Amino acid sequence: MSNRKTEIRFTQPMVTIEREKLAQWQLSKIEKNRIKIETGVRVVEIGAGWIKTNSNKKIRFCYLIGADGAASIVRRSLKIPSKNISIALQYLIPNTSFCRLETYFNSKLFRSGYAWIFPHKNYTSVGCVCGSKYLSSKDLQKNFHIWLKRKEIDFSRGERQAFPINVDYRGHQFGNIFLAGDAAGLASELTGEGILPATISGETVAELILGEIEIAEKKIKEILSIHNFHKKTVNFFGKLGYLQGVAFQLTALLLRHKRIVKIFLEKIY
Ligand SMILES: Cc1cc2nc3c(=O)[nH]c(=O)nc-3n(C[C@H](O)[C@H](O)[C@H](O)COP(=O)(O)OP(=O)(O)OC[C@H]3O[C@@H](n4cnc5c(N)ncnc54)[C@H](O)[C@@H]3O)c2cc1C
């Protein structure tokens, strides 16, 4: 099969938002007279009821929420392994000529992952994601460069970013210590997206601490139902090996039907 045939492209009617803008908006919601925020500080050690920062400051806690990303020190201090990791890499290129959000499924290059072109106002994010159990970060990078070359995308002036995404959920409450977002492994194994589960799980942890157990449990159940559906989907495609290309073709054919697209999107988001 030609490359054209083994690759499936989706364009989506979506919008993008810059992380910094989202973070600024979140910060604006915080009551600054009640909450103290310290930036540029790293937690370097965690003990029973205390944390130590890189400025050697010891802070005691009643509750600790680890919202510290894929390589969470809080998660590590709980001795929770992170075996299921996705790798995402992207170039932020100063090219604003792309106008649609595009995702490309190409099982030869990205296995059950995908590549994307996400236009922003002043730049375009061109990236890819794949589970580290299917491709090493080195191979993913190599395949991504093949794909960029084929698409004739110039990334020479782009800012390269490569990070792990933790999709290995093993619980969110451990006594008075909680995990949220990537620290809890709540990002999607299928799409690599983790901003929404991070936001919802952060809210959920706060509700748990405030004793709003019923509301919190309902939310976490919903997040986990989507998380597990994505995991099963990836495992299904992963087991197909190189037949993934055929499976994606069939999926693409099915997705031409509006009703199926609706059901699919409802399940994904
Ligand atoms: C290239 C790439 C593209 C992506 N694109 C998307 C996308 O389009 N949509 C989407 O939904 N998701 C996307 N994701 C996934 C998304 O970025 C993560 O799932 C999401 O950011 C997780 O949020 P978080 O708050 O849990 O962790 P993070 O956003 O990683 O935030 C963790 C914070 O903790 C801080 N921290 C870490 N360690 C310490 C420490 N020891 N002490 C103090 N602070 C610490 C970090 O500095 C950081 O500020 C992408 C990921 C990558 C790598």
The ligand as an SDF file (V2000), in Angstrom:
LIG
                    3D

 53 58  0  0  0  0  0  0  0  0999 V2000
    4.2680   17.8740   23.6230 C   0  0  0  0  0  0  0  0  0  0  0  0
    2.9790   17.7020   24.3950 C   0  0  0  0  0  0  0  0  0  0  0  0
    1.7800   18.1620   23.8520 C   0  0  0  0  0  0  0  0  0  0  0  0
    0.5870   17.9800   24.5590 C   0  0  0  0  0  0  0  0  0  0  0  0
   -0.5800   18.4630   24.0260 N   0  0  0  0  0  0  0  0  0  0  0  0
   -1.7270   18.3450   24.7410 C   0  0  0  0  0  0  0  0  0  0  0  0
   -2.9500   18.8910   24.2320 C   0  0  0  0  0  0  0  0  0  0  0  0
   -3.0020   19.4450   23.1140 O   0  0  0  0  0  0  0  0  0  0  0  0
   -4.0810   18.7580   24.9800 N   0  0  0  0  0  0  0  0  0  0  0  0
   -4.0550   18.1310   26.2080 C   0  0  0  0  0  0  0  0  0  0  0  0
   -5.1160   18.0610   26.8470 O   0  0  0  0  0  0  0  0  0  0  0  0
   -2.9160   17.6060   26.6940 N   0  0  0  0  0  0  0  0  0  0  0  0
   -1.7540   17.7070   26.0100 C   0  0  0  0  0  0  0  0  0  0  0  0
   -0.6000   17.1740   26.5140 N   0  0  0  0  0  0  0  0  0  0  0  0
   -0.6390   16.4870   27.8270 C   0  0  0  0  0  0  0  0  0  0  0  0
   -0.7100   17.5400   28.9260 C   0  0  0  0  0  0  0  0  0  0  0  0
    0.3720   18.4430   28.7720 O   0  0  0  0  0  0  0  0  0  0  0  0
   -0.6020   16.9090   30.3100 C   0  0  0  0  0  0  0  0  0  0  0  0
   -1.4210   15.7630   30.4110 O   0  0  0  0  0  0  0  0  0  0  0  0
   -1.0690   17.9520   31.3410 C   0  0  0  0  0  0  0  0  0  0  0  0
   -0.2600   19.1130   31.2570 O   0  0  0  0  0  0  0  0  0  0  0  0
   -0.9970   17.3840   32.7460 C   0  0  0  0  0  0  0  0  0  0  0  0
   -1.2580   18.4310   33.6600 O   0  0  0  0  0  0  0  0  0  0  0  0
   -0.6700   18.3740   35.1220 P   0  0  0  0  0  0  0  0  0  0  0  0
   -1.0930   19.6460   35.7700 O   0  0  0  0  0  0  0  0  0  0  0  0
   -1.0490   17.0830   35.7510 O   0  0  0  0  0  0  0  0  0  0  0  0
    0.9120   18.3490   34.9500 O   0  0  0  0  0  0  0  0  0  0  0  0
    1.8880   19.4200   34.3000 P   0  0  0  0  0  0  0  0  0  0  0  0
    1.1820   20.2710   33.3010 O   0  0  0  0  0  0  0  0  0  0  0  0
    3.0960   18.6650   33.8820 O   0  0  0  0  0  0  0  0  0  0  0  0
    2.2340   20.3790   35.5230 O   0  0  0  0  0  0  0  0  0  0  0  0
    3.0220   19.9020   36.6050 C   0  0  0  0  0  0  0  0  0  0  0  0
    3.5950   21.1040   37.3390 C   0  0  0  0  0  0  0  0  0  0  0  0
    4.2920   20.6230   38.4970 O   0  0  0  0  0  0  0  0  0  0  0  0
    5.5520   21.2790   38.5680 C   0  0  0  0  0  0  0  0  0  0  0  0
    6.5010   20.3800   39.2580 N   0  0  0  0  0  0  0  0  0  0  0  0
    7.0250   19.1970   38.8140 C   0  0  0  0  0  0  0  0  0  0  0  0
    7.8390   18.6770   39.7280 N   0  0  0  0  0  0  0  0  0  0  0  0
    7.8470   19.5470   40.7790 C   0  0  0  0  0  0  0  0  0  0  0  0
    8.5190   19.5780   42.0310 C   0  0  0  0  0  0  0  0  0  0  0  0
    9.3640   18.6020   42.3930 N   0  0  0  0  0  0  0  0  0  0  0  0
    8.2980   20.6170   42.8670 N   0  0  0  0  0  0  0  0  0  0  0  0
    7.4500   21.6110   42.5190 C   0  0  0  0  0  0  0  0  0  0  0  0
    6.7670   21.6510   41.3440 N   0  0  0  0  0  0  0  0  0  0  0  0
    6.9810   20.6170   40.4850 C   0  0  0  0  0  0  0  0  0  0  0  0
    5.9630   21.5410   37.1110 C   0  0  0  0  0  0  0  0  0  0  0  0
    6.9000   22.5790   37.0510 O   0  0  0  0  0  0  0  0  0  0  0  0
    4.6140   21.8970   36.4950 C   0  0  0  0  0  0  0  0  0  0  0  0
    4.3390   23.2700   36.6610 O   0  0  0  0  0  0  0  0  0  0  0  0
    0.5980   17.3210   25.8140 C   0  0  0  0  0  0  0  0  0  0  0  0
    1.8130   16.8610   26.3600 C   0  0  0  0  0  0  0  0  0  0  0  0
    2.9900   17.0490   25.6620 C   0  0  0  0  0  0  0  0  0  0  0  0
    4.2640   16.5260   26.2770 C   0  0  0  0  0  0  0  0  0  0  0  0
  1  2  1  0
  2  3  1  0
  2 52  2  0
  3  4  2  0
  4  5  1  0
  4 50  1  0
  5  6  2  0
  6  7  1  0
  6 13  1  0
  7  8  2  0
  7  9  1  0
  9 10  1  0
 10 11  2  0
 10 12  1  0
 12 13  2  0
 13 14  1  0
 14 15  1  0
 14 50  1  0
 15 16  1  0
 16 17  1  0
 16 18  1  0
 18 19  1  0
 18 20  1  0
 20 21  1  0
 20 22  1  0
 22 23  1  0
 23 24  1  0
 24 25  2  0
 24 26  1  0
 24 27  1  0
 27 28  1  0
 28 29  2  0
 28 30  1  0
 28 31  1  0
 31 32  1  0
 32 33  1  0
 33 34  1  0
 33 48  1  0
 34 35  1  0
 35 36  1  0
 35 46  1  0
 36 37  1  0
 36 45  1  0
 37 38  2  0
 38 39  1  0
 39 40  1  0
 39 45  2  0
 40 41  1  0
 40 42  2  0
 42 43  1  0
 43 44  2  0
 44 45  1  0
 46 47  1  0
 46 48  1  0
 48 49  1  0
 50 51  2  0
 51 52  1  0
 52 53  1  0
M  END
$$$$
